[in-house]
Amino acid sequence: MDVSNVPADEALRRLIAGNERFVSGQVSFSGLRKESLLDLAASQRPFATILGCSDSRVPPELIFDAGLGDLFVIRVAGNVFSPEIAASLQYAGRHLGSELFVVLGHEGCGAVSAALQTRDQDELHHSRIQLLVEKISPALPRFDPQVSSATRLAQAVEANVRWTARQILETPEGRARLGEGRLKLAGAIYEIESGRVRFLS
């Protein structure tokens, strides 16, 4: 089996450097030659796994200036956790050798906003959307009544990233890989206006 040999810390450095290139407009990816495409057809060796939101403004490959085959990307509205997501993450760890996993949220997330509307205003959404926002609801913090709606959403987006990361770490696979020292899990927020990715401590 062909797996990535990139340690988690090095993978994180690559993501940070790639985002810096993206923000500065100095992206390095300029397409592939046929030989490279043939190599990719034979196997994939992504150096990191990203669980991100489906928002069209937040494509991980672009904001991290990564090439084809560099990232194993899972996208779902609100970067929520589910059995299907867990299976994809397990595949990345077991079969692709991924050591770095990033939960990537973003400013102004519509799914998180919808979850706030459900909790705070008793607003119901279409059936499937309602199921989605119910996965986010446990992450939502309580707010000081004086806090602005923009601040509430920003805090809720970050809390949702941390909630998803916590769920990942609490899986048997997450606990086992963490115990083996073969897992680094990072939360991050994409700032849509600046293009910058802010990693959470």
Stockholm file with secondary structure:
# STOCKHOLM 1.0

chainA/1-201         MDVSNVPADEALRRLIAGNERFVSGQVSFSGLRKESLLDLAASQRPFATILGCSDSRVPPELIFDAGLGDLFVIRVAGNVFSPEIAASLQYAGRHLGSELFVVLGHEGCGAVSAALQTRDQDELHHSRIQLLVEKISPALPRFDPQVSSATRLAQAVEANVRWTARQILETPEGRARLGEGRLKLAGAIYEIESGRVRFLS
#=GR chainA/1-201 SS CCCCCCCHHHHHHHHHHHHHHHHHTCCCCCCCCHHHHHHHHHCCCCSEEEEECCCTTCCHHHHTTCCTTSEEEEECGGGCCCHHHHHHHHHHHHTTCCCEEEEEEETTCHHHHHHHHHHHHCCCCCHHHHHHHHHHGGGCCCCCTTSCHHHHHHHHHHHHHHHHHHHHHTSHHHHHHHHTTCCEEEEEEECTTTCCEEECC
#=GC SS_cons         CCCCCCCHHHHHHHHHHHHHHHHHTCCCCCCCCHHHHHHHHHCCCCSEEEEECCCTTCCHHHHTTCCTTSEEEEECGGGCCCHHHHHHHHHHHHTTCCCEEEEEEETTCHHHHHHHHHHHHCCCCCHHHHHHHHHHGGGCCCCCTTSCHHHHHHHHHHHHHHHHHHHHHTSHHHHHHHHTTCCEEEEEEECTTTCCEEECC
//
